[in-house]
Amino acid sequence: MNHNIKRPINEELLSQLVYLDEQGQELMETYFANDRIKFKEFYHLYTTEVEAYISNLHAQKKQTNKLEKVFIGCKVIVKYEDDDETEEYIICFPEQSNPDEGCISFLSPVGNQLLLRSVGEHMKLNTPGGEIGIVITDIQF
């Protein structure tokens, strides 16, 4: 996602759906070669959630950079429950991933667990170092 050029969220999300539709086969072969059903399930769930969000935006006739769910392209702010520290992640497509700058792929273990989660949601984040309790405190686009 290029956040330098501000487009309405609905346009950005629509462009994601087009990208996923056009690149779905390549994504499936590259990242889900052994589990194509998992990709198809993800694709169906993600597109359903995005379409519902866009429909809701149109019905409310409003634009916002705040979201209630984590979509690709979002900045997610999480608070670690054990020490109250916060961290920001930007959920992105695999080719845009740059963990040193907080950009993590929606296919990464952490990105995948955060995708489609909601503001205020408490969860156990599975990491190589073990489970970490977090709460999603903010989602921005």
C-alpha positions as CSV (number, residue, x, y, z in Angstrom):
1,M,0.0,0.0,0.0
2,N,1.3,3.4,-0.8
3,H,0.2,5.7,2.1
4,N,1.8,8.7,0.5
5,I,-1.1,9.3,-1.8
6,K,-4.3,9.4,0.3
7,R,-7.1,7.7,-1.4
8,P,-10.4,7.0,0.3
9,I,-10.3,3.7,2.2
10,N,-13.0,2.1,0.1
11,E,-11.0,2.7,-3.1
12,E,-7.9,1.3,-1.4
13,L,-9.8,-1.8,-0.3
14,L,-11.3,-2.2,-3.7
15,S,-7.9,-2.1,-5.3
16,Q,-6.8,-4.9,-2.8
17,L,-9.7,-7.1,-3.9
18,V,-8.7,-6.5,-7.6
19,Y,-5.1,-7.4,-6.7
20,L,-6.0,-10.5,-4.8
21,D,-8.3,-11.6,-7.7
22,E,-5.6,-11.0,-10.3
23,Q,-2.7,-12.3,-8.2
24,G,-4.5,-15.0,-6.3
25,Q,-3.2,-17.9,-8.4
26,E,0.4,-16.7,-8.0
27,L,0.0,-16.1,-4.2
28,M,-1.6,-19.5,-3.9
29,E,1.3,-21.3,-5.8
30,T,4.0,-19.3,-4.0
31,Y,2.7,-19.3,-0.4
32,F,0.1,-22.0,-0.2
33,A,1.4,-24.7,-2.6
34,N,0.7,-27.4,0.0
35,D,-2.5,-26.0,1.3
36,R,-4.6,-24.4,-1.4
37,I,-7.8,-24.8,0.6
38,K,-6.4,-22.6,3.3
39,F,-5.8,-19.8,0.7
40,K,-9.3,-20.2,-0.7
41,E,-10.8,-20.0,2.8
42,F,-8.7,-16.9,3.5
43,Y,-9.7,-15.3,0.2
44,H,-13.4,-15.9,0.8
45,L,-13.3,-14.6,4.4
46,Y,-11.2,-11.6,3.6
47,T,-13.2,-10.5,0.5
48,T,-16.5,-11.0,2.4
49,E,-15.2,-8.8,5.3
50,V,-13.9,-6.1,2.9
51,E,-17.1,-6.1,0.8
52,A,-19.2,-5.8,4.0
53,Y,-17.0,-2.9,5.3
54,I,-17.2,-1.0,1.9
55,S,-21.0,-1.5,1.8
56,N,-21.3,-0.2,5.3
57,L,-19.1,2.9,4.4
58,H,-21.4,3.6,1.4
59,A,-24.5,3.3,3.6
60,Q,-23.1,5.7,6.2
61,K,-21.7,8.1,3.5
62,K,-18.7,8.8,5.6
63,Q,-14.9,8.6,5.2
64,T,-12.6,7.8,8.1
65,N,-9.0,6.6,8.6
66,K,-10.1,4.6,11.7
67,L,-11.2,1.1,11.3
68,E,-12.7,-1.5,13.6
69,K,-11.1,-4.5,11.9
70,V,-7.6,-5.1,10.7
71,F,-7.3,-5.1,6.9
72,I,-4.2,-5.3,4.7
73,G,-2.7,-1.8,4.6
74,C,-3.7,-1.0,8.2
75,K,-1.5,0.3,11.0
76,V,-2.3,-1.8,14.1
77,I,-1.3,-0.7,17.5
78,V,-1.1,-3.4,20.1
79,K,-0.4,-3.3,23.8
80,Y,1.4,-6.1,25.5
81,E,-0.6,-7.2,28.5
82,D,2.4,-8.2,30.6
83,D,4.2,-4.9,30.5
84,D,1.8,-2.3,29.0
85,E,4.3,-1.6,26.2
86,T,2.9,-0.8,22.8
87,E,4.0,-1.7,19.3
88,E,2.8,-0.7,15.8
89,Y,2.6,-2.9,12.8
90,I,1.6,-2.2,9.3
91,I,0.0,-5.2,7.7
92,C,1.1,-5.4,4.0
93,F,1.4,-7.7,1.0
94,P,4.4,-10.0,1.1
95,E,6.5,-8.0,-1.4
96,Q,6.1,-4.9,0.7
97,S,7.3,-6.6,3.9
98,N,10.0,-4.8,5.9
99,P,10.0,-6.0,9.6
100,D,12.7,-3.5,10.6
101,E,10.2,-0.7,9.7
102,G,7.2,-2.5,11.2
103,C,5.8,-3.6,7.9
104,I,4.8,-7.3,8.2
105,S,3.1,-9.4,5.6
106,F,-0.4,-10.6,6.1
107,L,1.0,-14.0,5.5
108,S,3.6,-13.8,8.3
109,P,2.7,-15.6,11.5
110,V,2.0,-12.3,13.4
111,G,0.4,-10.6,10.5
112,N,-1.9,-13.5,9.8
113,Q,-3.0,-13.6,13.5
114,L,-3.8,-9.9,13.5
115,L,-5.7,-9.8,10.2
116,L,-9.5,-9.3,10.6
117,R,-9.2,-8.8,14.4
118,S,-11.0,-5.9,16.1
119,V,-10.2,-2.9,18.2
120,G,-10.3,-3.8,21.9
121,E,-9.8,-7.5,21.1
122,H,-7.7,-9.4,23.6
123,M,-5.8,-12.3,22.2
124,K,-2.8,-14.6,22.6
125,L,-0.3,-13.9,19.9
126,N,1.7,-17.1,19.0
127,T,5.3,-16.2,18.4
128,P,8.5,-18.3,18.2
129,G,9.2,-17.3,21.8
130,G,5.8,-18.5,23.0
131,E,2.4,-17.0,23.6
132,I,2.1,-13.3,24.3
133,G,-1.1,-11.6,25.6
134,I,-2.0,-8.5,23.7
135,V,-4.9,-6.2,23.1
136,I,-5.5,-4.3,19.9
137,T,-5.8,-0.6,21.0
138,D,-6.1,1.1,17.6
139,I,-6.4,0.5,13.9
140,Q,-5.7,3.2,11.3
141,F,-5.6,3.3,7.6
